[in-house]
């Protein structure tokens, strides 16, 4: 049986997540003309870091796997 994973989003502290998103937004350029591949890569990595911090990936338990 293949092990399944999911992102646990049921206990997200939305206030802290919003604070982190606002902090990240300040460091991003607003004009599209200033965007390049490095800045898009920075945005993707930053979003992944925030997702890992606030919604960590975890394994389904045997019971959860049966229910799903």
C-alpha positions as a printed NumPy array, in Angstrom:
array([[  0.   ,   0.   ,   0.   ],
       [  1.374,   3.374,  -1.041],
       [  1.83 ,   5.908,   1.768],
       [ -0.293,   9.007,   1.233],
       [  0.427,  12.52 ,   2.469],
       [ -1.583,  15.702,   2.819],
       [ -1.124,  19.274,   3.931],
       [ -2.696,  19.768,   7.356],
       [ -4.745,  22.925,   6.998],
       [ -7.358,  22.427,   9.709],
       [ -5.41 ,  24.212,  12.454],
       [ -3.88 ,  27.132,  10.56 ],
       [ -3.279,  30.306,  12.546],
       [ -4.715,  32.653,   9.924],
       [ -3.556,  35.799,  11.713],
       [  0.057,  34.632,  11.753],
       [ -0.192,  33.446,   8.129],
       [ -1.574,  36.809,   7.042],
       [  1.217,  38.597,   8.925],
       [  3.842,  36.474,   7.157],
       [  2.194,  37.061,   3.76 ],
       [  2.198,  40.815,   4.333],
       [  5.865,  40.717,   5.321],
       [  6.665,  38.79 ,   2.142],
       [  4.609,  41.158,  -0.006],
       [  6.64 ,  44.161,   1.119],
       [  9.792,  42.653,  -0.379],
       [  8.205,  41.922,  -3.788],
       [  8.25 ,  44.389,  -6.693],
       [  4.78 ,  45.589,  -7.664],
       [  5.34 ,  46.401, -11.348],
       [  5.244,  43.412, -13.691],
       [  8.051,  44.966, -15.744],
       [ 10.404,  44.403, -12.797],
       [  9.706,  40.664, -12.675],
       [ 12.181,  38.14 , -13.977],
       [ 12.771,  34.429, -13.51 ],
       [ 14.784,  34.894, -10.301],
       [ 12.01 ,  36.919,  -8.665],
       [  9.351,  34.394,  -9.679],
       [ 11.544,  31.634,  -8.254],
       [ 11.866,  33.655,  -5.031],
       [  8.07 ,  34.003,  -4.869],
       [  7.498,  30.266,  -5.38 ],
       [ 10.113,  29.316,  -2.766],
       [  8.7  ,  31.847,  -0.295],
       [  5.171,  30.497,  -0.728],
       [  6.427,  26.941,  -0.198],
       [  8.249,  27.991,   2.974],
       [  5.082,  29.658,   4.284],
       [  2.982,  26.607,   3.419],
       [  5.471,  24.307,   5.159],
       [  5.486,  26.566,   8.223],
       [  1.727,  27.037,   8.583],
       [  0.367,  23.858,   6.94 ],
       [  2.927,  21.085,   7.379],
       [  2.76 ,  17.935,   5.272],
       [  1.877,  14.83 ,   7.233],
       [  1.028,  11.211,   6.564],
       [ -2.495,   9.873,   6.669],
       [ -3.039,   7.555,   9.609],
       [ -4.362,   4.09 ,   8.751],
       [ -7.787,   5.147,   9.978],
       [ -7.816,   8.383,   7.939],
       [ -6.653,   6.456,   4.877],
       [ -9.549,   4.002,   5.225],
       [-12.062,   6.849,   5.647],
       [-10.781,   8.597,   2.554]])
